[in-house]
Amino acid sequence: MQNPRQIAFLALREVHRRGAFADAALDRAFSNSQLNDLDRRLVTELVYGSVRRMRSIDFIIDKLATKKSSQQPPELRTILHLGLYQLEYLNQIPPSAAVNTTVQLAKENGFSGLSSFVNGLLRQYIRLTDNDLNPLTVTNYKSTVERLGILHSFPEWLVKLWIEQIGETETEQLCEWFNQSPTIDLRINPLKSSIAQIETAFKTHNISTSRIPNLPQALRLNGSIGAIQNLPGYSEGWWTIQDSSAQLVTHLLGPQPGETIIDACAAPGGKTTHSAELMQDTGTVYACDKTASRLKKLKENADRLQMKSIKIHTGDSRHFPEFVNLADRVLLDAPCSGLGTLHRRADARWRHTPENIQQQSQLQSELLANAARFVKSGGVLVYATCTIHPLENETVIRSFLDSNPNWQIEPPTIDLPVQPSPEGWVKVWPHRHHMDGFFMVRLKQLKKE
């Protein structure tokens, strides 16, 4: 199949009909097609963008159509999403092309009888926007929470949570940031290459890069780069993909050559391999995860980077009594809601609720209490998540410290691109620091007398 909009429609149909994750649906759609790089980028933009902006687009449909978006046939609603997304958010696509291709989609997917409705709704939207009457911007919203939720396409409970933490102005900045396409950061493998060598190699391929202050292994790629595996140094293990904020976590852990490290929730292995690099691939890094398929990816990445110090353990880290008092340092990169990475996970904003965040928090507390048992007397534990929800972060840590008086926060002593809080933990806000949202804290076990 060669029609990018039809491929995008099929992927979105899987998301809405079967509840598939957008990235998985996109991968399946690509596996059944033969598209050039330009068309693949268009499909990716259409799928991720339509999912991200679902609330905003539904609001437009509600304003323009006789039937609300929720009352439209599901697949017709998906077709309208594709058309309105192009008109509202993709300035590079001529409005006539967006309309005509969407009408064609309707005809080819069982909605020939409603193609004039599709055409009329999209053209009505164009007329309104041409006259500065876009429903998104001229509506009198009931509250700031509703305005930000509809305008930027987020559930209101999430907008309300952010306003409570950082205020209205910064919440809007955060919403805007999460609706941008994500950047790609590399982590240089210093055992195989250097940042200068990789900068030169990328420059010869006309790929622009930039360094990130206080992160000696980080290199950000700028602009379009094509397939990752075709970039210079990939097969040689010179680098791996890892966002800057995730790199911060392992620097905070501070693994040293010859030590024993336990990565309690390791897959897909970015922090595991980073630990091995910082240890100069000496000592031992135990990589634990209960999902064998994800550990397979970890092993593939470790092999590509030519790491020898990593030992893989399949299973729930809560059930490894052999690890008690074994490690100099333990990393618990806890499973979380991922609410700091909403720009990367298009559908995550719609999948979570306050109730399942509460459940995550309980699991995280249980994992932390157990991981602490792995640390030798006087050792270090770093707790980290890629979420900015207090229930999964500050609340978990305060509860742990209240129950474990022999542990304390050890504020960072290294230079970081993010200022630690007065309590000593590090919280990365994406719109402030231009990297994924993360929380991390270094905990020290007091030596037994």
Summary of the structure (lengths in Angstrom):
residues: 449
radius of gyration: 23.8
end to end distance: 69.6
largest distance: 80.9
contacts: 1478
relative contact order: 0.08
helix: 52%
strand: 14%
